[in-house]
Amino acid sequence: MGELLLNERETGKGRLVSVCDAGLIGETFENDDLSLTVNAEFYEGEPADEEAIIGSLAKCSVANLVGTEAVALAVEHGFVEEENVLDIDGTRHAQLLWM
C-alpha cells in the first residue's frame, strides 16, 4: 500500500475526514462534466496507516476519499459501496455521509 494522507477537522456538524493517496495532492481530474482538484488545503494531512484511517472513518460524520488506494480501503472495510464510487480521469472518488 502506498502512502495515504489523513486530515481530520471538527465542524459545527461533526467530524470531517479527508483521505487521499499522497501522490495526488495538487492534481486535477476531469471527466465530461466532472472536475476534481485534490486541493492541498483540504486533502493534505498526516501520513496514516490502515488502522488510523479505519478508526477515523468509523468516527466521522462526513468523509471525502480520493485515489485508488484510499477508496479501495474504504470499500474493503464496508464504509463505501463499490457502485457509489466515481471514476474520474484515472482516479477514484467517494464520499461518505453518516445519517
N, C-alpha and C positions, 0 to 999 in steps of 0.2 A: 504494500500500500504506500502510495506517495504521501507527501506531507499535506495535511489538511489544516486549515485555519479556522478557529472558533472565536466568534465575537458574541458576547452576551451583554445586554443592556436592559435596565429596568425602565419601563414606560408607565404612563398612567393607566394603561390597560393590561399590564403584566409584563412578563419577561419576553423580550425579542431576541432571538438567536439567529445568527447567520453562520453558515458553514460553507467553505469553498475549497476547491483544490488550489493549493498555494500558487501554482504557476499561472493562474488565470487573472490575477489582480491586474487591472488596467485594460483588460481585453474587452472588445465589443463583439457580440454575436448577433447576426441578423438573419431572419427567415421571413420572406413575404412581408407581413405587417408587424412582425415581432422584432423587437430590438432589446437586447440585454447587455448592459455595461456592468462589468464587475468592478464597481467603484471601490477604491481603497478605503474611503471614509466609512463605507457601510460594511464591507466584507472583510477588510484586513483585521486580523486578530492574532491571538497566540496560537502557535503550533499545538495541536492536541491529538491525543491518541483516541482509538476507538471507544474505550471506556468513558473518557471525559465527554466525548460528543454524544454518546448514547444517553448518559446521565443528564446532559444539558437538554437534549430533545425531550426527555421524559418530564422535565420540569418547566418547559417553556409554554407560553401562550400562543406564540406565533414563531415560525421559523422559515427562513429562506435558504435554500440549498442550491449551489451551482457547481457543476463539474461532474464528470463521470463517476469519480470515486466517492465524492460527498453524497451524491444522490443514491448510488448503489448501497452505501452503508445504511441510509435511511430506509430504503426498500427492504434490505435484508433483515432489518430488525423490526419491520412492521409499522414504521411511522408513516410511510408513504406507499400508496398502491401504484404499481408499475403503470397502470393505464392512466394515471394522473400526471405522469412525468412528461414534460415537454422536451423535445429535441430541437435545439436551436443552433443551426450552423456549426455542427460538430461538437457541441457540448450539451449537457443535460441540465434542466432546471426544474425545481419543485418547490412548492410552498406547503406549509403545514399550519393548520389553524385548529386549535382545540376549542370546542364549543360546549 
